[in-house]
Amino acid sequence: MRYIYQYPDAHGTDTDLLDSGPVAELAVIAEGSGWAGFSFTEHPAPGARWLENGGHQTLDPLVALGHVAAVTSRIRLLTYLAVLPYRNPFLLAKAAATVDKLSGGRLTLGAGTGYLKGEYAALGVDFEERNALFDEALDVLPLHWAGDPFSYEGRHFSARGIIARPRPVQDPIPIWIGGNSRLTLRRVAARAQGWMPLLGPDELFTTARTANLSSIEEIGSKIKELRDMAGERGDALDVALPYTDTTIASPGTDVERHKDSLGRLADIGVTWVVVSGPVGSPARSREFLESFGANYA
């Protein structure tokens, strides 16, 4: 099992997006400490009221990952996650291919449908069309990345005889899909390389409009169901799970207990764990990255 450092989100409206430390510096420390991945999430137009009630601001994930790519050589680069319906799929494919090319083939495109109606409205995207837009993006991305002439006729996009370069280094760039719904599992089983279950407090599932997963047993059952659905592809699918016990962000705290919890996740088929660092202190971020690497990576 491998570990991804999630750069901490900035909550509220009175914080700076880089309060937790310089991205390039923390990326170098993460790679040197044995972390296997570095990630950012996406909220391009969050509502002020949502932020004031616990929501978070983010950097643009693909731009930030390009920054990380320039100062690292090994660590995986994950969008955790990019909201596919927010972006024209041809522009998204180009941005992802660019990061993959410049990083030497290290991008994983974590993808989701999103859940903030106000953000959809601000971006001029119909919230009720999110699933159709998501599926069209899944159609377009591999065609674009192949680097050969192609045409595509969808409900929202029409392209005739286009060709897109550069080809990414990976063929294709891995796509991991986030969410807990039956539809998500079907998409992963048929069209993706990984699944990112959503975990958190009960109110999160209501806001995100997805099914609740609250126990190790439930997660393990869903992983088995997914692998069975995927048939011959099942064993090769990655499962990336957020680690929700925030005490792990305090270096040296309950190390054996956390090792036991992480071991249980590996036992049920989790292949990657996403861990958010402490918020708002570059010194604490540095200490956390090094301590986590020494204890778990």
C-alpha positions as CSV (number, residue, x, y, z in Angstrom):
1,M,0.0,0.0,0.0
2,R,1.3,3.5,-0.9
3,Y,0.6,6.9,0.5
4,I,-0.4,10.2,-1.1
5,Y,0.0,13.6,0.6
6,Q,-3.0,15.8,0.1
7,Y,-1.9,19.4,0.3
8,P,-4.2,20.9,3.0
9,D,-7.2,22.9,1.8
10,A,-7.7,26.5,3.0
11,H,-11.0,26.7,5.0
12,G,-13.1,29.8,5.2
13,T,-12.3,33.2,3.6
14,D,-9.6,34.6,5.9
15,T,-6.9,32.1,5.1
16,D,-4.2,32.0,2.4
17,L,-4.1,28.9,0.1
18,L,-0.4,28.5,0.9
19,D,-0.6,28.8,4.7
20,S,0.5,25.2,5.1
21,G,3.8,25.8,3.3
22,P,5.4,26.4,0.0
23,V,4.2,23.7,-2.4
24,A,7.6,23.1,-4.1
25,E,9.4,22.7,-0.8
26,L,6.8,20.3,0.7
27,A,6.8,18.3,-2.5
28,V,10.6,17.8,-2.3
29,I,10.3,16.8,1.3
30,A,7.5,14.4,0.6
31,E,9.4,12.7,-2.2
32,G,12.5,12.5,-0.1
33,S,10.6,11.1,2.9
34,G,9.1,8.1,0.9
35,W,5.7,9.4,0.1
36,A,4.4,7.9,-3.2
37,G,2.0,10.7,-4.3
38,F,1.0,14.4,-4.0
39,S,-2.5,15.7,-4.6
40,F,-4.8,18.7,-4.8
41,T,-8.5,19.0,-5.0
42,E,-10.6,21.4,-7.1
43,H,-13.1,24.2,-6.3
44,P,-12.8,27.0,-8.9
45,A,-15.8,29.0,-7.8
46,P,-16.9,28.1,-4.3
47,G,-19.7,30.1,-2.6
48,A,-18.8,32.5,0.2
49,R,-21.5,31.1,2.5
50,W,-20.3,27.5,1.9
51,L,-16.7,28.6,2.8
52,E,-17.9,30.3,6.0
53,N,-19.7,27.1,7.0
54,G,-16.8,24.7,6.6
55,G,-16.1,24.7,2.9
56,H,-12.6,25.0,1.4
57,Q,-10.7,26.9,-1.2
58,T,-8.1,25.2,-3.5
59,L,-5.4,25.8,-5.9
60,D,-6.0,24.8,-9.5
61,P,-5.0,21.1,-9.3
62,L,-3.4,20.7,-12.7
63,V,-1.5,23.9,-12.5
64,A,-0.3,23.1,-9.0
65,L,0.7,19.5,-10.0
66,G,2.7,21.0,-12.9
67,H,4.6,23.0,-10.3
68,V,5.2,19.8,-8.2
69,A,6.4,18.0,-11.3
70,A,9.1,20.5,-11.9
71,V,10.8,19.9,-8.6
72,T,10.3,16.1,-8.3
73,S,11.2,13.0,-10.3
74,R,9.4,10.0,-8.8
75,I,6.3,11.0,-6.9
76,R,2.8,10.4,-8.5
77,L,0.7,13.5,-9.2
78,L,-3.0,13.1,-8.4
79,T,-6.0,15.3,-8.9
80,Y,-8.1,14.4,-5.9
81,L,-10.3,15.2,-7.6
82,A,-10.9,17.2,-10.8
83,V,-14.6,17.8,-11.5
84,L,-14.9,16.7,-15.1
85,P,-18.2,18.4,-16.0
86,Y,-16.6,21.8,-15.1
87,R,-14.1,21.6,-17.9
88,N,-14.4,21.2,-21.7
89,P,-13.1,17.7,-22.1
90,F,-10.7,18.7,-24.9
91,L,-9.1,21.4,-22.8
92,L,-9.0,19.0,-19.8
93,A,-7.4,16.3,-22.0
94,K,-4.8,18.8,-23.2
95,A,-3.9,20.0,-19.7
96,A,-3.7,16.5,-18.4
97,A,-1.5,15.3,-21.3
98,T,0.8,18.3,-20.8
99,V,1.3,17.5,-17.1
100,D,1.9,13.9,-17.9
101,K,4.4,14.7,-20.6
102,L,6.3,17.2,-18.6
103,S,6.4,15.0,-15.6
104,G,7.7,11.9,-17.5
105,G,4.4,10.0,-17.1
106,R,3.4,10.6,-13.5
107,L,-0.1,12.0,-13.6
108,T,-3.2,10.2,-12.3
109,L,-6.4,11.9,-13.2
110,G,-8.7,11.6,-10.2
111,A,-12.2,12.5,-11.5
112,G,-15.7,13.3,-10.0
113,T,-19.0,14.8,-10.9
114,G,-19.0,17.5,-8.2
115,Y,-21.8,18.5,-6.0
116,L,-22.0,22.3,-5.5
117,K,-24.9,23.7,-7.5
118,G,-23.7,27.3,-7.1
119,E,-20.3,26.4,-8.5
120,Y,-21.9,24.8,-11.5
121,A,-24.0,27.9,-12.1
122,A,-21.0,30.2,-11.7
123,L,-19.2,28.2,-14.4
124,G,-22.1,28.1,-16.8
125,V,-22.6,24.4,-16.6
126,D,-26.0,22.7,-16.1
127,F,-26.0,20.8,-12.9
128,E,-28.7,18.4,-14.1
129,E,-26.4,17.5,-17.1
130,R,-23.4,16.5,-14.9
131,N,-23.6,12.8,-15.5
132,A,-24.0,13.1,-19.2
133,L,-21.1,15.6,-19.3
134,F,-19.0,13.2,-17.2
135,D,-19.6,10.3,-19.5
136,E,-18.8,12.4,-22.6
137,A,-15.5,13.3,-21.0
138,L,-14.7,9.7,-20.4
139,D,-15.3,9.2,-24.1
140,V,-13.2,12.1,-25.2
141,L,-10.1,11.7,-23.0
142,P,-8.7,8.4,-24.4
143,L,-9.4,9.5,-27.9
144,H,-7.5,12.8,-27.4
145,W,-4.6,11.1,-25.6
146,A,-4.1,8.6,-28.4
147,G,-2.6,11.3,-30.6
148,D,-4.4,10.1,-33.8
149,P,-7.1,11.9,-35.9
150,F,-10.5,11.3,-34.4
151,S,-14.1,12.5,-34.6
152,Y,-16.6,12.6,-31.7
153,E,-20.3,13.5,-31.8
154,G,-21.9,13.8,-28.4
155,R,-24.8,15.6,-26.8
156,H,-22.7,18.6,-25.9
157,F,-19.5,18.4,-28.1
158,S,-18.9,17.8,-31.8
159,A,-15.4,17.3,-33.2
160,R,-14.5,16.3,-36.7
161,G,-11.1,15.0,-37.8
162,I,-9.1,16.6,-35.0
163,I,-5.7,15.5,-33.7
164,A,-4.2,16.4,-30.3
165,R,-0.6,16.4,-29.3
166,P,1.4,15.9,-27.3
167,R,0.6,12.3,-26.6
168,P,1.0,11.6,-22.9
169,V,3.8,9.3,-21.8
170,Q,1.3,6.9,-20.2
171,D,-1.1,5.0,-22.5
172,P,-3.5,6.0,-21.2
173,I,-3.2,8.3,-18.3
174,P,-4.9,6.4,-15.4
175,I,-8.3,7.7,-14.4
176,W,-9.6,7.1,-10.9
177,I,-13.2,7.9,-10.3
178,G,-14.5,9.2,-7.0
179,G,-17.9,8.6,-5.3
180,N,-19.9,5.8,-3.7
181,S,-22.8,5.3,-6.0
182,R,-23.7,2.2,-8.0
183,L,-23.2,4.3,-11.1
184,T,-19.6,5.2,-10.0
185,L,-18.8,1.5,-9.5
186,R,-20.1,0.7,-12.9
187,R,-18.0,3.4,-14.5
188,V,-14.9,2.3,-12.7
189,A,-15.5,-1.4,-13.6
190,A,-15.9,-0.6,-17.3
191,R,-13.9,2.5,-18.0
192,A,-11.3,3.5,-15.4
193,Q,-8.2,2.3,-13.6
194,G,-9.2,3.1,-10.0
195,W,-11.8,4.0,-7.5
196,M,-11.7,6.7,-4.8
197,P,-14.4,6.0,-2.2
198,L,-15.7,9.0,-0.3
199,L,-15.5,8.9,3.5
200,G,-16.4,11.4,6.2
201,P,-19.1,12.7,8.5
202,D,-22.7,12.0,7.7
203,E,-23.4,15.5,6.5
204,L,-20.7,15.1,3.9
205,F,-22.7,12.4,2.1
206,T,-25.8,14.6,2.0
207,T,-23.9,17.5,0.6
208,A,-22.0,15.4,-2.0
209,R,-25.1,13.5,-3.0
210,T,-23.6,10.0,-2.7
211,A,-24.1,6.9,-0.7
212,N,-22.7,6.6,2.9
213,L,-19.8,4.3,3.6
214,S,-19.0,4.2,7.2
215,S,-17.2,1.0,8.2
216,I,-14.2,-1.1,7.1
217,E,-16.6,-4.0,6.4
218,E,-18.8,-1.9,4.1
219,I,-15.7,-0.6,2.2
220,G,-14.3,-4.1,1.8
221,S,-17.6,-5.4,0.5
222,K,-17.8,-2.6,-2.1
223,I,-14.2,-3.3,-3.2
224,K,-15.0,-7.0,-3.7
225,E,-18.2,-6.0,-5.6
226,L,-16.2,-3.7,-7.8
227,R,-13.5,-6.2,-8.6
228,D,-16.2,-8.8,-9.4
229,M,-18.0,-6.3,-11.7
230,A,-14.7,-5.6,-13.6
231,G,-14.1,-9.2,-14.3
232,E,-10.5,-9.8,-15.7
233,R,-9.7,-6.2,-15.0
234,G,-10.7,-6.3,-11.4
235,D,-7.4,-7.3,-9.7
236,A,-5.6,-4.5,-11.5
237,L,-7.9,-1.7,-10.3
238,D,-6.5,0.7,-7.7
239,V,-8.5,1.8,-4.7
240,A,-7.5,5.1,-3.1
241,L,-9.1,5.8,0.3
242,P,-8.9,9.0,2.4
243,Y,-7.5,8.4,5.9
244,T,-10.1,10.1,8.2
245,D,-8.4,9.8,11.6
246,T,-6.9,13.3,11.8
247,T,-4.7,12.4,14.8
248,I,-2.2,11.0,12.3
249,A,-1.3,14.6,11.4
250,S,0.3,14.9,14.9
251,P,3.8,13.3,14.4
252,G,4.5,10.4,16.7
253,T,0.9,10.1,18.0
254,D,-0.5,6.5,18.3
255,V,1.8,5.1,15.7
256,E,1.0,1.5,16.4
257,R,-2.7,2.1,16.4
258,H,-2.4,3.9,13.0
259,K,-0.3,1.1,11.6
260,D,-3.0,-1.4,12.7
261,S,-5.7,0.7,11.0
262,L,-3.7,1.1,7.8
263,G,-2.9,-2.7,7.8
264,R,-6.7,-3.4,7.9
265,L,-7.2,-1.2,4.9
266,A,-4.5,-3.1,3.0
267,D,-6.2,-6.3,4.0
268,I,-9.5,-5.3,2.3
269,G,-7.8,-4.3,-0.9
270,V,-7.0,-0.6,-0.6
271,T,-3.9,0.1,-2.6
272,W,-3.4,3.8,-1.9
273,V,-4.2,5.9,1.2
274,V,-4.7,9.7,0.9
275,V,-3.5,11.6,4.0
276,S,-4.1,15.3,4.6
277,G,-1.5,17.1,6.5
278,P,-1.8,19.6,9.3
279,V,-3.4,23.0,8.3
280,G,-1.8,26.4,8.5
281,S,1.8,25.9,9.5
282,P,4.8,25.3,7.2
283,A,6.9,24.0,10.2
284,R,4.2,21.5,11.2
285,S,3.8,20.4,7.5
286,R,7.6,19.7,7.2
287,E,7.6,17.8,10.5
288,F,4.6,15.8,9.5
289,L,5.9,14.8,6.1
290,E,9.2,13.6,7.5
291,S,7.7,11.8,10.6
292,F,5.0,10.1,8.5
293,G,7.6,8.9,6.0
294,A,9.8,7.5,8.8
295,N,6.8,5.7,10.5
296,Y,4.7,4.5,7.6
297,A,6.0,5.0,4.1
